[in-house]
Amino acid sequence: MRNIGCNCYKSKLFLHICQLTWYFQAVRIKLFLVFVMVISVGFIPQSYAAVKSGAKCTKIGSTSITANKTFTCIKSGKKLIWNKGVALSKTISKSSTTVSAQTSVTDKFKANGCHARVSAYLQIFEANTWRDLIVADGWEMVSSCPSTNPGVPFVNTTLKIGDEVRWRIFAPGAWEWFSDSEKIGAKFVPATTCQLVGQDGNQSMNVGFPKRVNRLTSNGVINAVVVPVDFSDVPGTGSPSTEYSEMTQGMDNFYKAISGGRVSFKFTILDKYIRVPSKSDQYGLGKWSGGDAGGYMKELISASDPTVDFSKFDVAYFLSPKSIPSSSIAYGPAFVNDLKTQDGVLRNASFSGADAYQSFPGAGWKWISHETGHLFGLHDLYTVDPQPATYGSWDLMSNNWSTAAIEINAWNRYIQGWLDDNQINCLEKSKSANETITIDPIARINKLTKAIVVKISDSKVVVIESRRSEGFDVLSSSQAGTLVYTVDMKIGSIKGGWETQRRPGSTAKDFTDAALKTGDKIVVEGVSIEVISQNTEGDKVKVSF
């Protein structure tokens, strides 16, 4: 259970409402809000005087809270009167709280005045519908900006872990807007100093801890539906269950192994193609990352909604025919946002393009496994031109077209809970003494130590792991070795936050020759890393500070 109030509920949804800080300057406006707010002298502050249904009011759209109800001023004939009111939740208790400014203020940012008037209802998703739960109302004119208490009163309510909430935000009589939804999760408490919190601002995926709550579970059976789709200009052929079985089975095998048997997929493949009304090139998806992917996904859902009950599934894959030309749909992205269906919200989905059907072995299951990695909450580890590569081909989340190292790395497994805390030897640069540690190759499924993680700062770690030609990795003797890389919690997906550290003499652009061999010694972020030996028992590594 978690108590929600301005000071105690630390979610992005409520903090953006609670912690309002507005800065005005003579020439420019400093606006530190994520949610849309309105600055206007025309909005009338909330009146908290007692009202009753049918009584006269003065401003259409204004609201008032009386006797545990929210009353709204409406037009009835030629009169403005208070409506019947909407009862508040019985669990609500009113309280006032002092809201701290989000950012410190200097004199040059102080304003002569600030006017704001919006309202917000916290909504909860129950029985496939959104219900108003509490009212956080009263943003009004204040004498200066920022104010330490711009909104009074606030209200508290109690929510359970797993409850789904969102904010309905509006200016009475003017506009209404809904925030993204969020599931209430347990407050994250790091088990070790190495469990750094992700700090890149991405609320759908995470480079650090904790795992995002709306993503696919890391433990248990995941119910997945495959929706075969085709077009009048690219018709599907053959039986979908046959066409896509290698792809789906390959992904299930991959994640069963990577997770150590913690997670598996149960696939339902529709037995017939669903015809998409538009032509295959309608949405301009023939260029990499171009076109209207969101519009295409909406059409896919609309076409399949009458056939598929999406409420039964955790994830949906909309797969085009294998003959789809890259000029029509070049790529297939993952969708980690809420998608509306007739059956409720679908949170995890993907569609395929020509990149899923390339000519190298395992192209299909590698593509769908990569996109599913995003649905687990993992970042892309590659970079995009003109930014040079920083990590290389050492993880399926980097290059899913690789035929070499595609095992999920130690840090990504740790985020997902596929490695236990006792399998990570956590060291801290500022506190640790010299250590000699043996690490077991990452592909071996056992309970041995899989990685050394050195905390460099509150936002950066060094990870040391062993990569051999085992499991899903196919490595030559020159490629296998002790892999060393850094992870920066502040840098987002495809921005170069993952950096593979090179052994002496390494020059390959894809870092395939970067892994350390016996006798190699490098210094990373002030930490000396030396490989003492590599044998069937694993890699013995000396870490010096």
C-alpha positions in Angstrom: 0.0 0.0 0.0 1.2 3.5 -0.7 -0.2 6.8 0.6 -0.6 9.5 -2.0 -0.1 13.1 -1.2 2.0 15.9 -2.5 5.0 15.1 -0.3 4.7 11.3 -0.1 3.8 10.1 -3.6 7.0 10.4 -5.6 5.7 9.5 -9.1 6.2 11.7 -12.1 2.4 12.1 -12.4 1.9 13.8 -9.1 5.1 15.7 -8.7 4.6 17.5 -11.9 1.3 18.8 -10.5 2.5 19.4 -7.0 5.8 21.0 -7.7 5.0 24.1 -9.7 7.7 26.7 -10.3 7.1 29.5 -12.8 9.7 32.0 -13.6 9.1 35.2 -15.5 11.7 37.5 -17.1 11.3 40.8 -19.0 12.1 39.2 -22.3 11.5 35.5 -21.9 9.5 33.0 -19.8 11.1 30.2 -17.8 8.6 27.4 -17.8 9.5 24.4 -15.6 6.4 22.2 -16.2 6.0 18.9 -17.9 2.2 19.0 -17.8 0.4 21.7 -19.8 -0.6 24.6 -17.6 -2.3 27.9 -18.4 -1.0 31.4 -17.5 -3.9 33.8 -17.6 -5.5 36.6 -15.5 -8.8 35.6 -17.0 -9.3 32.5 -14.9 -11.1 33.0 -11.6 -9.7 31.4 -8.4 -11.6 28.6 -6.8 -14.3 29.6 -4.4 -14.6 27.4 -1.3 -17.8 28.9 0.1 -20.6 26.4 0.7 -22.9 26.0 -2.3 -25.9 23.8 -3.1 -27.4 22.3 -6.3 -29.5 24.8 -8.2 -28.1 27.8 -6.5 -26.9 30.8 -8.6 -23.3 30.9 -9.7 -21.3 33.5 -11.6 -18.7 31.8 -13.9 -19.5 28.9 -16.2 -17.1 26.0 -15.7 -16.0 27.1 -12.2 -16.1 24.4 -9.5 -16.5 24.3 -5.7 -16.1 21.5 -3.2 -18.8 21.3 -0.5 -20.1 18.5 1.6 -17.8 15.9 0.0 -19.0 16.8 -3.5 -17.5 18.7 -6.4 -20.0 21.2 -7.9 -19.6 22.7 -11.4 -21.2 25.9 -12.6 -23.4 25.2 -15.6 -25.8 27.0 -17.9 -29.5 26.1 -17.4 -31.7 28.0 -19.8 -30.6 31.6 -19.4 -29.2 31.1 -15.8 -25.9 30.0 -14.4 -26.5 27.5 -11.6 -24.5 24.8 -9.6 -25.1 21.3 -10.9 -26.0 18.2 -8.8 -22.3 17.7 -7.9 -20.1 14.6 -8.1 -19.3 12.7 -4.9 -15.7 12.4 -3.8 -14.2 9.1 -2.8 -15.0 8.2 0.8 -11.4 7.5 1.3 -10.4 11.1 0.8 -9.1 13.1 3.6 -8.4 16.8 3.0 -5.1 18.2 4.1 -2.9 21.2 3.4 0.7 20.9 2.6 3.6 23.1 1.8 5.0 22.6 -1.7 8.7 23.2 -2.1 10.0 24.9 -5.2 11.4 22.5 -7.7 14.5 24.7 -8.4 16.2 27.3 -6.4 15.5 30.9 -7.4 17.8 33.8 -7.8 16.7 37.5 -7.7 16.9 37.9 -11.4 14.2 35.3 -11.9 11.8 36.7 -9.5 8.5 37.9 -11.0 6.1 40.7 -10.2 3.2 38.4 -10.3 1.8 35.0 -11.5 -1.6 33.9 -12.5 -2.6 30.3 -12.9 -5.9 28.4 -12.8 -6.1 24.8 -13.6 -7.7 21.7 -11.9 -6.6 18.1 -11.8 -8.5 14.9 -11.0 -6.5 11.8 -10.2 -8.2 8.9 -12.1 -7.9 5.2 -11.5 -8.5 2.5 -14.1 -11.0 -0.1 -12.9 -13.2 -2.5 -14.8 -11.9 -1.3 -18.2 -12.8 2.4 -17.5 -11.3 5.5 -15.9 -12.9 6.8 -12.7 -12.3 10.1 -11.0 -10.7 9.3 -7.7 -9.6 12.6 -6.0 -9.6 16.2 -6.8 -6.4 18.3 -6.5 -7.8 21.7 -7.2 -7.1 25.3 -6.4 -4.3 26.6 -8.5 -4.9 30.3 -8.4 -3.3 33.8 -8.5 -0.4 34.2 -6.2 1.5 37.3 -5.3 4.8 36.2 -6.6 6.5 33.4 -8.5 7.5 30.9 -7.5 5.2 30.4 -4.5 5.9 27.9 -1.8 2.2 27.0 -1.7 0.5 27.7 -5.0 -2.3 25.2 -4.6 -4.5 24.6 -1.5 -6.0 22.3 -0.6 -4.5 19.0 -1.6 -6.1 15.7 -0.9 -4.7 12.3 0.0 -5.8 8.8 -0.9 -4.4 5.3 -0.5 -3.5 3.2 -3.5 -2.3 -0.4 -3.9 0.8 -1.6 -5.7 -0.5 -2.4 -9.2 -3.2 0.3 -9.3 -3.2 2.2 -12.6 -3.6 6.0 -12.4 -3.5 9.1 -14.6 -4.2 12.8 -14.3 -7.1 14.5 -15.9 -6.0 18.1 -16.1 -8.2 21.0 -17.3 -8.9 24.7 -17.1 -12.7 25.0 -16.4 -14.5 25.8 -19.5 -11.4 26.0 -21.6 -9.5 22.7 -22.2 -9.0 19.2 -20.9 -6.0 16.9 -21.2 -5.0 13.5 -19.9 -1.5 12.4 -18.8 0.1 9.1 -19.6 -1.0 6.4 -17.2 1.2 4.9 -14.6 1.1 1.7 -12.5 1.9 2.1 -8.8 5.0 0.1 -8.0 6.8 -0.6 -4.8 9.3 2.1 -3.8 12.7 1.1 -5.2 15.3 0.5 -2.5 18.7 -0.5 -4.0 19.9 -3.8 -2.7 23.6 -2.8 -3.3 25.4 0.5 -4.0 25.8 -0.7 -7.6 22.1 -0.6 -8.4 22.1 2.9 -9.8 18.9 4.6 -10.6 18.3 5.5 -14.3 18.6 9.3 -14.8 17.9 9.9 -18.5 14.3 10.9 -18.0 12.9 7.9 -20.0 9.7 6.7 -18.2 9.1 3.8 -20.6 12.6 2.1 -20.7 15.5 2.3 -18.2 19.3 2.0 -18.5 19.4 1.6 -14.7 17.1 0.6 -11.9 14.2 0.1 -11.3 12.6 -1.8 -14.1 9.7 0.2 -15.6 6.4 -1.1 -14.3 4.4 -1.1 -17.5 6.8 -3.3 -19.4 6.7 -7.1 -19.9 7.2 -9.1 -16.7 10.7 -10.6 -16.2 9.3 -13.6 -14.3 6.5 -15.8 -15.5 4.6 -16.7 -18.7 3.9 -13.8 -21.2 0.7 -14.2 -23.3 1.5 -12.9 -26.8 -0.7 -12.7 -29.9 0.6 -12.7 -33.4 -1.7 -10.8 -35.8 -0.7 -11.6 -39.4 -1.6 -8.6 -41.6 -1.4 -8.1 -45.4 -2.3 -5.6 -48.1 -4.0 -5.6 -51.4 -0.6 -4.9 -53.1 1.3 -7.4 -50.8 -1.0 -10.3 -50.0 0.0 -12.9 -47.4 0.7 -16.5 -48.5 0.8 -19.8 -46.7 -0.3 -20.6 -43.2 0.6 -17.9 -40.6 1.2 -20.5 -38.0 3.9 -22.0 -40.3 5.2 -18.7 -41.6 5.9 -17.3 -38.2 6.6 -20.4 -36.1 10.4 -20.2 -36.5 10.4 -16.5 -35.4 8.2 -17.0 -32.3 9.8 -20.3 -31.2 13.3 -18.8 -31.7 12.4 -15.8 -29.4 10.9 -18.0 -26.8 14.0 -20.2 -26.7 16.2 -17.1 -26.5 14.5 -15.5 -23.5 14.1 -18.8 -21.7 17.8 -19.2 -21.9 18.8 -15.6 -21.2 16.6 -15.4 -18.2 17.7 -18.7 -16.8 14.2 -20.1 -17.2 12.5 -17.2 -15.4 10.4 -16.1 -18.3 8.7 -17.7 -21.3 6.2 -16.8 -24.0 2.8 -18.4 -24.9 1.9 -17.5 -28.4 -1.5 -17.3 -30.1 -1.1 -17.0 -33.9 -4.2 -16.1 -35.8 -4.9 -18.6 -38.6 -5.8 -16.0 -41.2 -4.3 -12.7 -42.4 -6.1 -9.5 -41.6 -6.3 -7.2 -44.6 -5.1 -3.7 -43.9 -7.4 -1.2 -45.8 -4.5 1.0 -47.0 -1.7 0.1 -49.4 1.6 -1.1 -47.9 3.4 2.2 -48.7 0.6 4.4 -47.4 2.4 5.6 -44.2 5.8 6.5 -45.7 7.7 3.8 -43.8 10.1 3.0 -46.6 12.9 5.0 -45.0 14.6 3.9 -41.8 12.8 5.5 -38.8 10.8 7.6 -41.2 7.1 7.9 -41.9 4.0 7.8 -39.6 4.6 4.6 -37.6 2.0 5.7 -35.0 -0.7 6.2 -37.7 0.1 2.8 -39.1 -0.2 1.1 -35.7 -3.6 2.8 -35.2 -4.8 1.3 -38.5 -3.5 -2.1 -37.5 -5.4 -2.1 -34.3 -8.5 -0.8 -36.0 -8.4 -3.5 -38.6 -7.9 -6.3 -36.0 -10.0 -5.0 -33.1 -13.2 -6.9 -34.3 -11.2 -10.2 -34.4 -8.8 -9.9 -31.4 -9.6 -9.5 -27.8 -6.5 -7.6 -26.7 -7.4 -7.7 -23.1 -6.3 -11.4 -23.0 -2.7 -10.6 -24.1 0.3 -8.9 -22.6 1.8 -8.0 -26.0 0.8 -8.0 -29.6 3.0 -8.5 -32.7 1.5 -7.3 -36.0 3.5 -9.2 -38.7 3.5 -8.3 -42.3 4.1 -10.9 -45.1 7.7 -12.0 -45.6 7.5 -10.5 -49.1 7.0 -6.9 -47.8 9.4 -4.7 -49.7 11.7 -2.3 -47.8 10.4 0.5 -50.0 7.0 0.0 -48.3 7.9 -0.8 -44.7 11.6 -0.8 -44.0 11.6 -1.3 -40.3 9.5 -2.6 -37.4 9.7 -0.6 -34.1 8.5 -1.4 -30.6 5.7 0.6 -29.0 6.1 1.1 -25.3 3.3 3.6 -24.9 -0.5 3.1 -24.3 -2.4 2.0 -27.4 -6.2 2.3 -27.3 -8.2 -0.8 -28.3 -11.9 -1.7 -28.0 -10.8 -4.0 -25.1 -8.8 -1.5 -23.1 -5.2 -0.3 -23.2 -2.5 -2.3 -25.0 0.9 -1.3 -23.5 3.4 -3.4 -25.4 3.3 -4.0 -29.2 5.4 -4.1 -32.3 4.9 -4.4 -36.1 7.4 -5.9 -38.6 9.0 -4.5 -41.7 11.5 -5.9 -44.2 14.2 -5.8 -41.5 12.6 -8.8 -39.9 13.1 -10.9 -43.0 16.7 -10.5 -43.9 18.8 -13.3 -45.5 21.2 -14.2 -42.6 20.4 -17.1 -40.3 18.0 -16.4 -37.5 17.1 -12.9 -38.8 13.4 -13.2 -37.9 13.8 -14.4 -34.3 16.7 -12.0 -33.7 14.6 -9.0 -34.9 11.5 -9.9 -32.8 13.8 -10.6 -29.8 15.5 -7.2 -30.1 12.1 -5.4 -30.3 10.9 -7.4 -27.4 13.9 -6.3 -25.4 12.5 -2.8 -25.6 9.1 -4.2 -24.4 11.1 -5.5 -21.4 12.3 -2.0 -20.9 15.8 -2.2 -22.4 17.5 0.6 -24.4 19.1 0.4 -27.8 22.9 0.2 -27.4 23.9 1.2 -30.9 24.5 4.8 -32.0 23.2 6.6 -35.1 25.4 8.5 -37.7 27.2 10.8 -37.4 27.8 9.8 -33.8 30.5 7.1 -33.8 29.9 3.6 -32.3 30.7 3.3 -28.6 29.6 -0.2 -27.7 29.8 -2.4 -30.7 28.3 -5.9 -31.3 28.2 -7.3 -27.8 24.5 -7.5 -27.1 21.3 -8.2 -29.1 20.1 -4.8 -28.0 23.0 -3.3 -30.0 23.0 -5.1 -33.4 20.3 -7.7 -33.8 21.8 -8.4 -37.3 25.0 -9.6 -35.7 26.0 -13.2 -36.2 28.6 -13.1 -33.4 27.9 -11.8 -29.9 24.2 -11.5 -29.2 24.0 -12.7 -25.6 22.2 -10.1 -23.4 25.0 -8.5 -21.3 25.4 -8.7 -17.6 24.1 -5.2 -16.8 20.9 -5.7 -18.8 20.3 -9.0 -17.2 20.8 -7.5 -13.8 18.3 -4.7 -14.5 15.7 -7.4 -15.5 16.4 -9.5 -12.4 17.8 -12.3 -14.5 21.0 -12.2 -12.4 20.8 -12.2 -8.6 22.5 -9.7 -6.4 25.0 -12.4 -5.2 26.0 -13.0 -8.9 27.2 -9.4 -9.1 30.5 -8.6 -7.3 29.8 -5.0 -6.4 32.8 -2.7 -5.7 32.9 1.0 -5.1 35.8 3.1 -6.4 35.9 5.3 -3.4 35.8 2.6 -0.8 37.0 -0.7 -2.2 40.5 -2.3 -1.7 42.3 -4.3 -4.4 40.3 -7.4 -5.4 41.0 -10.5 -7.4 37.8 -12.1 -8.6 36.9 -15.0 -10.9 33.9 -14.4 -13.1 32.0 -17.2 -14.9 31.1 -16.8 -18.7 27.9 -15.0 -19.1 26.2 -17.6 -21.3 26.4 -20.4 -18.6 23.2 -20.7 -16.6 24.2 -21.2 -13.0 24.5 -19.3 -9.7 28.2 -18.4 -10.0 29.6 -14.8 -10.1 28.8 -13.3 -13.6 30.2 -9.8 -13.4 32.2 -7.3 -11.5 30.5 -3.9 -11.2 32.5 -1.0 -10.0 30.5 2.1 -9.0 32.3 5.1 -10.2 29.7 7.7 -9.2 26.0 7.9 -8.6 25.5 7.9 -12.3 28.2 5.7 -13.8 29.5 2.1 -13.4 32.2 -0.1 -14.9 31.1 -3.6 -15.8 33.5 -6.6 -16.3 32.1 -9.9 -17.7 33.4 -13.0 -19.5 32.4 -13.6 -23.1 33.1 -17.0 -24.7 31.8 -18.8 -27.8 29.0 -20.3 -25.8 25.3 -20.0 -25.7 24.1 -17.6 -28.4 27.6 -16.1 -28.8 29.6 -17.3 -31.8 33.1 -15.9 -31.3 36.5 -16.7 -32.7 39.4 -17.1 -30.3 40.5 -13.5 -31.2 37.1 -12.2 -30.2 36.4 -14.0 -27.0 37.7 -12.6 -23.7 37.0 -10.3 -20.8 34.6 -7.6 -21.8 34.9 -4.2 -20.0 32.4 -1.4 -20.6 31.0 1.6 -18.8 27.3 2.6 -18.5 26.2 6.2 -17.9 22.7 6.5 -16.2 22.2 10.0 -17.6 22.6 9.2 -21.3 19.5 8.0 -23.2 19.0 5.3 -25.8 21.3 5.5 -28.9 23.2 8.4 -27.4 26.4 6.6 -26.6 25.9 6.0 -22.9 27.4 2.5 -23.2 31.2 2.5 -24.0 33.2 -0.6 -24.6 36.8 -0.3 -23.3 39.5 -1.5 -25.7 42.4 -3.9 -25.0 45.8 -2.7 -26.1 46.0 -2.8 -29.9 42.2 -3.0 -30.5 41.1 -1.0 -33.6 37.9 -2.7 -35.0 35.1 -0.2 -35.5 32.6 -2.6 -34.1 34.7 -3.4 -31.1 34.9 -7.1 -31.9 38.6 -7.2 -30.9 38.1 -5.2 -27.8 37.8 -8.0 -25.2 40.8 -8.4 -22.9 43.1 -11.5 -23.0 45.3 -13.0 -20.3 47.9 -10.5 -19.3 46.1 -7.4 -20.6 45.8 -4.5 -18.3 43.8 -1.3 -18.8 42.8 1.7 -16.7 39.2 2.8 -16.8 37.9 5.8 -14.8 40.9 5.5 -12.5 40.3 1.8 -12.0 43.0 -0.6 -13.0 41.7 -3.9 -14.6 44.1 -6.8 -15.2 43.3 -10.2 -16.5 45.3 -12.8 -14.6 44.1 -15.9 -16.3 41.3 -17.3 -18.6 40.4 -21.0 -18.5 37.5 -23.4 -18.2 36.8 -22.1 -14.7 36.3 -18.6 -16.0 38.2 -15.3 -16.0 40.4 -14.3 -13.0 40.5 -10.5 -12.9 42.4 -8.2 -10.6 40.8 -4.8 -9.9 43.0 -2.2 -8.3 42.1 1.2 -7.0 
